[in-house]
Amino acid sequence: MSKRIARIVKLQFPAGGARPGPALAGVGINMPQFCSAFNDASRERGNDIVPVEITVYDDKSFNFVLKTTPAAVMLKRVAGVPSGAATPSKQVVATITVDQLREVAEYKMPDLNAVDIEGAMAIIAGTAKNMGIKIEGYEGK
């Protein structure tokens, strides 16, 4: 007999830094067990924010899948800015190159709904535009 899925939850934690608390309280899993497993699996990712998708089953057991660091975090790191623009349509906080855009898109490719790298670059370029980050020499798809 297979397990029935009770719910799927998407959360974000610092790499190696998940702790029992309000974010996990409503999920309905053994929090210390999850935190230990998550921290062991994500420790090598440094100080990144790590999105995680937790599948919770009826019997309170769980599986989880680590995702890639959010595009906004990667773009801020590449651009060297602490945050995006308050008004992205009027303000440019940084400029990145097409090569830097490609690097972020290649990293994010497993989690994006894109068939090729150009499609992934277009998705990441949209995120950059919404953050007030200009991409030098990028015409788009």
N, C-alpha and C positions, 0 to 999 in steps of 0.2 A: 504494500500500500504506500502510495506516495504522500508526501507532506503537502498540506494545503497552505498557500501563501496567505497570510493574514494582512500584510501591508508591505509596501515598499517606501522607504524613507530616504530622502536625500539631505545630507548635512555636510558641513565643512568644519574641519579642525586643523590646527597647526600640525605639521608633520611631527610625529612622536609626542604630541601633546594633548591627546584626548583624555578627558577626566569625567567621572560621573557627575552629572548635574542636570539642570532643567532641560537642556537640549535632548538628552537621552532619556529623561524620566518618562516621557509619554510614549516612547517607542515600544516599551514592553519587553525588553530583553535584559539579560544579566549584564548590567553596566560594567562592573569590574572586568568581566571576561571579555567583553567587546573592547574596552579601553586597552587592555593588555595586548590583545591580538592586533588592533589597529596600530598601536604605538610600535610594536615589533615590525609590522609590515611597512610602515611609513618612515621609520627613523632615518633612513639613508637619504631622504629628500630635503634635508637641511631645515631651513626656516620657512619653507613653502607652506601655503595654505593647500590642504589636500581635501578635495570634495570626495565624499564616499556615498555609495548607494547601498543601503542596508535592506536586505530582503528578510522579513520577519515571518516565521511560520506559526501555525496554530499552536504548536507545542512549545512556543517561546524560544525555539532554536533560531539561529540566524546565519546568513552568509553575507559577506560584504565585498564590494568591488571598489578599488581605489581608482579615481579618475585623475586626469591631468590638472595641473594648476590652472585656475581661471585665466582667461585671456587678458582681462583687465590687469591682473597682477603681473603677468608676464610683460605686457606693454609698458606698464609703469617702470618695471625694472630695466627694460631695454632703453626706454627714453630717459631714464634717470630723473624721474619726477616723483614727488611724494603722493600726488593725487591728480585726477583729471581736472578739466576746466569746469568752473561753475556754470558758465554759459558757453558750451562747445561750439555753437553756431557763430559766436562773435569773438571767441578767444582761442588762441593756439598756445598750448602750454609747452609743446615740444615738437620736434621733427625727427622722424626716423627714416632709414633708408629702405629700399625695396628688399635688400638682402636681410635686414633685420626683421622685416615683415614675413619673409619666407621662412626664416628660422623659427619664429613663433608659430606660424601655420604648420610647419612640419612637426613641431612638438605637440600641437593640439590636434593633429589629424585623426588620431584614434577616437576622439570624443566628438568630432564634428560630423555633421550630416553633409559631407562633401565627397564627390567621386574622385576628384583629382586635387592637386596642390593649388591650382589656380582658383578653384572654388573655395578651398580653405582660406586662401589669401584674401578673397573677397569678403568672406565672413569676418575675418580678423580685421580687415581694413574698415569695415562698418563699425566694429567695436572701437577702433582707434578714432574714427571720426566722431563718434558719440562721446569720446573722452577729451576731444580737443587736441588730438595728436595728429599732426600732418604727416603724410608719407611722401617723401621726396621722390618725384619721378614715377609715381604709380598712377596709371590711367584706369585701372579696374578692369573687370571682366565684361 
